[in-house]
């Protein structure tokens, strides 16, 4: 936790180093300049609904399927930072999602002694942040370049497990936006009194990866050893802390998405650009033993119908010339709104109020990854209303034990989806 003018502001991941970096410039000690930390989540869930991939296409058939359980490591990260002095700092974040990946090669007796590749564990590993930052005027103005967080929406700027009550990250924004959204780019940012600002120049998203049930969520990924930058985009964010205990935030994004691929479109698509516009408002009130957070994010994609036609004309992924296109309609609009509130019960117990915390919380959100577009009626299950209630127990500052009952509500004929989840998380600096 970093304190600015007696107003508590939590900065995510390695960004904490930037706020502290200048204080180490006078020290020659490597230990005082090096920072190592991270966060992680271990979760178990019981889902009281069908896990069949066709449960939305044929809801009646799978209405009475048995429940199923899951164990998961949603995110485990290692954060590192170093202060070189004279305002120069470096930060990086390495993340293992769902336990990372493992593969091996073995000689298979059933295959006449041939070598066979095996996937032993699913998941993802990513270098989510790697940047160099130069601070001017005691951090009032900074230039940062490298793999950086695109701070659009609440879930991207505040994605660590102590920034939300639910066991998993809030679904709405994580469904419609890349999450955690990170790209190579250049950022201008800083803090002036009660205002924090940031403006980013980066590459556009890849429209090949858009889909009806994910909107632009996968658009920041790349199958290549580089990220294509045929088109460009800009993002900006402003946070205000004028009122004690309250943060108000506005963020936005604009950029082209079509043609950000190795494939070339015919002349009939010359006027198709796939301009993506995103606007988001968020807030957090942390006062009077309450924490209340909210978000409202709306996105609009130009040329969605034309891009749908183009993507669906690609060969399927399993053909020789296959593409990563999802071969599904792309929405013209998507949105997510949500609010959560939690009260620290231990604040009323004198022996515990300064040592431990126990938040009783509730969350409600409404999101739609396919709010308008071709054949909208066929994708009614992309509109979700979700309710969750639970507890967050923090025996020490860095550890939170979470329990939650959640329920997804769908319109008829789709089946609702209740579940129970337990999780334990940590977040902090080790060195």
C-alpha positions as CSV (number, residue, x, y, z in Angstrom):
1,X,0.0,0.0,0.0
2,X,1.4,3.4,-1.0
3,X,0.3,6.6,0.7
4,X,0.0,9.8,-1.2
5,X,-1.1,12.9,0.8
6,X,-2.8,10.7,3.3
7,X,-4.9,9.2,0.6
8,X,-4.5,5.4,0.2
9,X,-3.9,4.4,-3.4
10,X,-2.9,0.9,-4.4
11,X,-0.8,0.7,-7.6
12,X,-0.8,-2.7,-9.4
13,X,2.2,-5.0,-9.9
14,X,5.6,-3.6,-10.6
15,X,4.2,0.0,-10.9
16,X,4.8,0.3,-7.2
17,X,8.5,0.5,-7.9
18,X,8.0,3.6,-10.0
19,X,6.3,5.4,-7.1
20,X,9.2,4.4,-4.7
21,X,12.1,4.3,-7.1
22,X,13.4,7.9,-6.7
23,X,13.9,7.3,-2.9
24,X,16.5,4.7,-3.7
25,X,18.6,6.8,-6.1
26,X,21.0,7.8,-3.3
27,X,21.8,4.3,-2.2
28,X,24.5,2.1,-3.7
29,X,23.1,-1.1,-2.2
30,X,21.8,-3.5,-4.8
31,X,19.3,-4.9,-2.3
32,X,17.8,-1.5,-1.8
33,X,17.4,-1.0,-5.5
34,X,16.1,-4.5,-6.3
35,X,12.4,-5.4,-5.7
36,X,10.9,-8.9,-6.0
37,X,7.3,-9.7,-5.3
38,X,4.2,-11.1,-6.8
39,X,0.6,-12.4,-6.3
40,X,-1.2,-15.6,-6.7
41,X,-4.5,-17.4,-6.4
42,X,-5.5,-21.0,-5.7
43,X,-9.1,-21.8,-6.2
44,X,-11.6,-24.7,-5.9
45,X,-15.1,-24.5,-7.4
46,X,-18.2,-26.7,-7.6
47,X,-20.4,-25.8,-10.6
48,X,-24.0,-26.9,-10.3
49,X,-24.7,-27.0,-14.0
50,X,-23.7,-28.9,-17.1
51,X,-20.1,-28.5,-18.4
52,X,-21.1,-29.8,-21.9
53,X,-19.9,-27.6,-24.7
54,X,-23.4,-27.7,-26.3
55,X,-25.3,-26.7,-23.1
56,X,-26.2,-23.3,-24.7
57,X,-27.1,-24.7,-28.1
58,X,-29.4,-27.4,-26.6
59,X,-30.2,-26.3,-23.1
60,X,-33.2,-28.7,-22.6
61,X,-31.0,-31.8,-23.1
62,X,-28.4,-30.7,-20.5
63,X,-30.7,-29.1,-18.0
64,X,-30.4,-31.9,-15.4
65,X,-26.7,-32.8,-15.9
66,X,-24.8,-33.5,-12.6
67,X,-22.6,-30.9,-11.0
68,X,-18.8,-30.8,-11.6
69,X,-15.8,-29.5,-9.7
70,X,-12.6,-27.8,-10.5
71,X,-9.3,-26.9,-8.9
72,X,-7.3,-24.1,-10.5
73,X,-4.4,-21.7,-10.2
74,X,-5.9,-18.7,-12.1
75,X,-2.9,-16.5,-11.8
76,X,0.5,-16.8,-10.2
77,X,3.1,-14.0,-10.9
78,X,6.6,-13.0,-10.1
79,X,7.2,-9.2,-10.2
80,X,10.7,-7.8,-10.4
81,X,11.9,-4.2,-10.5
82,X,15.2,-2.4,-10.3
83,X,16.1,1.3,-9.8
84,X,19.2,2.2,-11.8
85,X,19.3,5.7,-10.4
86,X,18.9,9.1,-11.9
87,X,15.2,8.5,-12.5
88,X,15.7,5.3,-14.5
89,X,13.7,2.2,-13.4
90,X,12.9,-1.2,-14.9
91,X,9.9,-3.5,-14.1
92,X,8.7,-6.9,-15.3
93,X,5.9,-9.3,-14.5
94,X,6.0,-13.0,-15.4
95,X,2.7,-14.8,-15.1
96,X,1.6,-18.4,-15.0
97,X,-2.1,-18.8,-15.8
98,X,-3.8,-22.0,-14.7
99,X,-0.6,-23.7,-13.6
100,X,1.5,-22.9,-16.6
101,X,2.3,-25.4,-19.4
102,X,4.4,-28.6,-19.4
103,X,5.3,-30.8,-22.3
104,X,7.7,-33.7,-22.8
105,X,9.0,-36.1,-25.4
106,X,9.0,-39.9,-24.7
107,X,9.6,-43.1,-26.6
108,X,6.2,-44.9,-27.0
109,X,6.3,-48.7,-27.0
110,X,2.9,-48.8,-28.6
111,X,4.1,-46.7,-31.5
112,X,7.0,-49.0,-32.4
113,X,9.5,-47.0,-30.4
114,X,8.7,-43.7,-32.1
115,X,9.2,-40.4,-30.3
116,X,5.9,-38.9,-29.1
117,X,5.2,-35.4,-27.8
118,X,2.9,-35.2,-24.8
119,X,1.2,-32.3,-23.2
120,X,1.3,-32.9,-19.4
121,X,-0.3,-29.7,-18.1
122,X,-2.4,-27.0,-19.7
123,X,-2.3,-23.3,-19.0
124,X,-0.3,-20.3,-20.2
125,X,2.9,-18.6,-19.4
126,X,3.4,-14.9,-20.4
127,X,5.8,-12.0,-19.9
128,X,3.0,-9.6,-19.1
129,X,5.2,-6.6,-18.3
130,X,8.7,-5.5,-19.2
131,X,9.4,-1.8,-19.4
132,X,12.0,0.9,-18.9
133,X,10.8,4.1,-17.2
134,X,12.4,7.5,-17.0
135,X,10.9,9.8,-14.3
136,X,11.1,13.6,-14.4
137,X,10.3,16.2,-11.7
138,X,10.0,13.7,-8.9
139,X,7.5,11.5,-10.8
140,X,5.2,14.2,-12.0
141,X,6.0,13.2,-15.5
142,X,7.2,9.8,-16.8
143,X,8.1,8.1,-20.1
144,X,7.6,4.4,-20.0
145,X,8.3,2.0,-23.0
146,X,8.0,-1.7,-23.4
147,X,5.4,-4.4,-22.6
148,X,2.9,-2.3,-20.5
149,X,-0.5,-2.6,-19.1
150,X,-3.3,-0.9,-21.1
151,X,-5.2,0.6,-18.2
152,X,-8.7,0.6,-19.8
153,X,-11.4,-0.5,-17.4
154,X,-11.2,-1.3,-13.8
155,X,-10.1,-5.0,-14.1
156,X,-7.0,-4.1,-16.1
157,X,-5.7,-1.3,-13.9
158,X,-6.7,-3.1,-10.7
159,X,-6.3,-6.8,-11.4
160,X,-4.5,-8.1,-8.3
161,X,-6.6,-10.4,-6.0
162,X,-6.8,-7.7,-3.2
163,X,-8.5,-5.4,-5.7
164,X,-11.8,-7.4,-6.0
165,X,-13.9,-9.4,-3.6
166,X,-15.0,-12.3,-5.8
167,X,-12.9,-15.5,-6.0
168,X,-12.3,-15.0,-9.7
169,X,-11.8,-11.6,-11.4
170,X,-15.1,-9.9,-12.2
171,X,-16.5,-11.5,-15.3
172,X,-18.0,-8.7,-17.3
173,X,-14.9,-6.6,-18.2
174,X,-12.7,-9.7,-18.3
175,X,-15.1,-11.1,-20.9
176,X,-15.3,-8.1,-23.3
177,X,-11.8,-6.8,-22.9
178,X,-8.3,-8.3,-23.1
179,X,-7.4,-9.2,-19.5
180,X,-4.9,-8.6,-18.3
181,X,-4.5,-6.3,-21.3
182,X,-0.8,-5.8,-22.0
183,X,0.9,-4.7,-25.2
184,X,4.2,-3.2,-26.4
185,X,3.9,0.6,-26.5
186,X,5.0,3.9,-25.2
187,X,3.3,5.6,-22.2
188,X,3.4,9.1,-20.8
189,X,2.1,9.2,-17.3
190,X,2.5,10.9,-13.9
191,X,0.8,12.4,-10.9
192,X,-0.1,16.0,-10.2
193,X,-1.6,16.6,-6.8
194,X,-4.9,14.7,-6.7
195,X,-4.7,13.6,-10.3
196,X,-3.0,10.6,-12.0
197,X,-2.9,10.6,-15.8
198,X,-1.7,8.2,-18.5
199,X,-1.7,8.3,-22.3
200,X,-0.5,5.3,-24.4
201,X,0.5,4.7,-28.0
202,X,0.4,1.1,-29.1
203,X,-0.6,-1.3,-32.0
204,X,-4.2,-2.0,-32.8
205,X,-5.9,-5.3,-31.9
206,X,-6.2,-8.3,-34.2
207,X,-9.8,-8.6,-35.5
208,X,-9.2,-12.3,-36.5
209,X,-9.5,-13.2,-32.8
210,X,-12.8,-11.5,-32.1
211,X,-15.9,-13.5,-31.5
212,X,-19.5,-13.4,-30.3
213,X,-18.9,-14.8,-26.9
214,X,-15.6,-12.9,-26.2
215,X,-16.0,-9.7,-28.2
216,X,-12.3,-8.4,-28.4
217,X,-10.9,-10.3,-25.5
218,X,-8.4,-12.2,-27.5
219,X,-7.4,-9.4,-29.8
220,X,-4.2,-8.5,-28.0
221,X,-2.7,-12.0,-28.6
222,X,-0.4,-13.0,-31.4
223,X,0.5,-16.4,-32.8
224,X,3.8,-15.0,-34.1
225,X,7.1,-14.2,-32.4
226,X,6.1,-10.5,-32.7
227,X,2.9,-8.5,-32.5
228,X,1.6,-7.2,-35.9
229,X,1.4,-3.4,-36.0
230,X,-0.1,-2.6,-39.4
231,X,-2.6,-0.3,-37.6
232,X,-2.2,1.7,-34.4
233,X,-4.2,2.7,-31.4
234,X,-4.3,5.0,-28.4
235,X,-5.5,4.6,-24.8
236,X,-5.8,7.1,-21.9
237,X,-6.8,7.1,-18.3
238,X,-7.4,9.7,-15.6
239,X,-7.8,9.0,-11.9
240,X,-8.9,11.6,-9.3
241,X,-8.3,11.3,-5.5
242,X,-9.7,14.7,-4.4
243,X,-12.2,13.3,-1.9
244,X,-10.5,11.3,1.0
245,X,-11.0,7.6,0.5
246,X,-12.6,7.9,-3.0
247,X,-11.1,7.3,-6.4
248,X,-12.9,8.3,-9.6
249,X,-11.6,7.0,-12.9
250,X,-12.2,7.5,-16.6
251,X,-10.4,5.5,-19.3
252,X,-10.8,5.1,-23.1
253,X,-9.4,3.5,-26.2
254,X,-9.6,4.1,-29.9
255,X,-7.9,2.2,-32.8
256,X,-8.3,0.3,-36.0
257,X,-8.5,-3.5,-35.9
258,X,-9.0,-4.7,-39.5
259,X,-5.9,-5.6,-41.6
260,X,-3.8,-6.1,-38.4
261,X,-2.9,-9.5,-39.8
262,X,-0.6,-11.2,-42.3
263,X,-3.5,-11.8,-44.6
264,X,-4.5,-9.2,-47.3
265,X,-8.1,-8.3,-48.0
266,X,-9.5,-7.7,-51.5
267,X,-10.2,-4.2,-52.8
268,X,-13.8,-4.5,-51.8
269,X,-12.7,-4.1,-48.2
270,X,-10.7,-0.9,-48.7
271,X,-13.2,1.2,-46.7
272,X,-13.4,-1.3,-43.8
273,X,-11.2,-0.3,-40.9
274,X,-12.9,-1.9,-37.8
275,X,-12.5,1.1,-35.6
276,X,-12.9,0.1,-32.0
277,X,-14.0,2.7,-29.4
278,X,-14.1,1.9,-25.7
279,X,-15.2,4.2,-22.8
280,X,-15.1,3.2,-19.2
281,X,-15.9,4.7,-15.8
282,X,-14.9,3.3,-12.5
283,X,-14.7,4.2,-8.8
284,X,-13.7,2.8,-5.4
285,X,-14.8,4.1,-2.0
286,X,-12.6,2.9,0.9
287,X,-13.9,4.6,4.0
288,X,-16.0,4.0,7.2
289,X,-15.1,0.3,7.1
290,X,-16.7,0.0,3.7
291,X,-15.2,-0.8,0.3
292,X,-17.5,-0.1,-2.6
293,X,-16.4,-0.5,-6.2
294,X,-18.2,0.0,-9.5
295,X,-17.6,0.0,-13.2
296,X,-19.4,0.8,-16.4
297,X,-17.7,-0.1,-19.8
298,X,-19.2,0.3,-23.3
299,X,-17.5,-0.6,-26.5
300,X,-18.4,0.0,-30.2
301,X,-16.9,-1.7,-33.2
302,X,-17.4,-0.2,-36.7
303,X,-17.7,-2.5,-39.7
304,X,-18.6,-5.5,-37.5
305,X,-20.9,-7.1,-40.2
306,X,-18.3,-6.7,-43.0
307,X,-15.5,-8.2,-40.8
308,X,-17.8,-11.1,-39.8
309,X,-18.3,-11.9,-43.5
310,X,-14.5,-11.7,-44.2
311,X,-13.5,-13.8,-41.2
312,X,-16.1,-16.5,-41.9
313,X,-14.7,-16.9,-45.4
314,X,-11.4,-18.1,-44.0
315,X,-10.8,-21.9,-44.1
316,X,-11.4,-23.7,-40.9
317,X,-8.5,-23.9,-38.4
318,X,-8.0,-27.6,-39.0
319,X,-7.4,-27.2,-42.7
320,X,-3.9,-26.7,-44.2
321,X,-4.5,-23.0,-44.7
322,X,-6.5,-22.6,-41.5
323,X,-6.6,-19.3,-39.6
324,X,-7.1,-18.4,-35.9
325,X,-10.5,-16.9,-36.8
326,X,-13.3,-18.0,-34.6
327,X,-15.7,-18.2,-37.6
328,X,-18.5,-16.6,-35.5
329,X,-20.4,-13.3,-35.7
330,X,-18.7,-10.2,-34.3
331,X,-20.7,-7.8,-32.2
332,X,-21.2,-4.2,-33.1
333,X,-21.6,-3.3,-29.4
334,X,-20.7,-4.8,-26.0
335,X,-21.0,-3.6,-22.5
336,X,-20.3,-4.4,-18.8
337,X,-21.7,-2.8,-15.7
338,X,-21.0,-4.0,-12.1
339,X,-21.0,-3.0,-8.5
340,X,-19.7,-4.6,-5.3
341,X,-19.7,-3.6,-1.7
342,X,-18.2,-5.1,1.4
343,X,-18.2,-4.2,5.1
344,X,-15.4,-5.1,7.5
345,X,-17.2,-7.0,10.3
346,X,-14.0,-7.1,12.4
347,X,-14.0,-3.2,12.6
348,X,-16.7,-3.7,15.4
349,X,-14.5,-6.0,17.4
350,X,-11.9,-4.0,19.3
351,X,-9.4,-6.9,19.7
352,X,-9.3,-7.6,16.0
353,X,-10.0,-4.3,14.2
354,X,-6.3,-3.4,13.8
355,X,-5.0,-6.9,13.2
356,X,-7.3,-8.8,10.9
357,X,-10.2,-8.1,8.5
358,X,-13.4,-9.9,7.6
359,X,-15.4,-8.4,4.7
360,X,-19.0,-9.6,4.1
361,X,-19.6,-8.6,0.4
362,X,-22.1,-8.8,-2.4
363,X,-21.6,-8.2,-6.1
364,X,-23.9,-7.7,-9.1
365,X,-23.0,-7.3,-12.7
366,X,-24.7,-7.3,-16.1
367,X,-22.7,-7.8,-19.3
368,X,-23.3,-8.7,-22.9
369,X,-20.5,-9.7,-25.4
370,X,-23.0,-9.6,-28.3
371,X,-25.3,-6.7,-27.5
372,X,-26.0,-6.0,-31.2
373,X,-25.1,-7.7,-34.4
374,X,-26.1,-10.3,-37.0
375,X,-28.4,-13.1,-35.8
376,X,-28.5,-11.6,-32.3
377,X,-31.4,-13.8,-31.2
378,X,-29.3,-16.9,-31.7
379,X,-26.8,-15.7,-29.1
380,X,-29.0,-14.7,-26.2
381,X,-26.7,-16.6,-23.8
382,X,-24.1,-14.0,-24.3
383,X,-26.2,-11.7,-22.1
384,X,-25.4,-12.6,-18.5
385,X,-26.6,-11.2,-15.2
386,X,-24.5,-12.4,-12.3
387,X,-24.9,-12.2,-8.5
388,X,-22.4,-13.2,-5.9
389,X,-22.2,-13.0,-2.1
390,X,-19.4,-14.2,0.2
391,X,-16.6,-13.5,2.7
392,X,-13.0,-12.2,2.5
393,X,-10.9,-13.0,5.5
394,X,-7.5,-11.4,5.8
395,X,-5.5,-12.8,8.7
396,X,-2.5,-10.7,7.7
397,X,-2.2,-7.9,5.2
398,X,-0.7,-10.0,2.3
399,X,-3.1,-13.0,2.5
400,X,-6.9,-13.2,1.8
401,X,-9.1,-16.3,2.1
402,X,-12.2,-16.0,-0.1
403,X,-15.5,-17.8,-0.2
404,X,-18.3,-17.1,-2.6
405,X,-21.7,-18.3,-3.8
406,X,-22.5,-17.0,-7.3
407,X,-25.3,-17.4,-9.7
408,X,-25.5,-16.5,-13.4
409,X,-28.9,-15.6,-14.7
410,X,-29.9,-16.2,-18.4
411,X,-33.1,-15.5,-20.3
412,X,-35.3,-18.4,-21.3
413,X,-34.6,-21.1,-22.6
414,X,-31.1,-21.1,-21.2
415,X,-30.3,-22.7,-17.8
416,X,-29.0,-20.6,-14.9
417,X,-25.6,-21.4,-13.5
418,X,-25.0,-21.5,-9.7
419,X,-21.6,-22.3,-8.2
420,X,-19.7,-22.2,-4.9
421,X,-16.0,-21.2,-4.9
422,X,-13.2,-21.1,-2.3
423,X,-9.8,-19.5,-2.8
424,X,-6.7,-18.3,-1.1
425,X,-4.6,-15.4,-2.4
426,X,-1.4,-13.5,-1.6
427,X,-0.1,-10.2,-2.8
428,X,3.0,-8.4,-1.7
429,X,6.7,-7.6,-2.0
430,X,9.2,-10.2,-0.7
431,X,12.3,-8.0,-1.2
